[in-house]
């Protein structure tokens, strides 16, 4: 059986510097997660960890926030485009009448122009 290294302060295992650093990092990320949740950022723990690492590497936090917001906007637009593409395909399959397809495309155009105005 392997023996654990015990400290003279009550028999608790000694903490190495790396253990202390890991514990501090986990505690810091816990605090960042709590702040993120309070602010409703919608960022998960892994994304927050990456953001913290980027900031520690010298990335401007405001620029990083801007990029995240832009990525979210573009992702939302992409989701709407995919929904519209599904609508077009459905219209072509369900509505063989050319006039109905044109109306479907007009509706699609209105949806897209609404999204681009946001």
Secondary structure, 3 states (H helix, E strand, C coil): CCCCCECCCCCCECCCHHHHHHHHHHHHHHHHHHHHHHCCCCCCHHHHHHHHHHHHCCCCHHHHHHHHHHHHHHHHHHHHHHHHHHHHHHHHHHCCCHHHHHHHHHHHHHHHHHHHHC
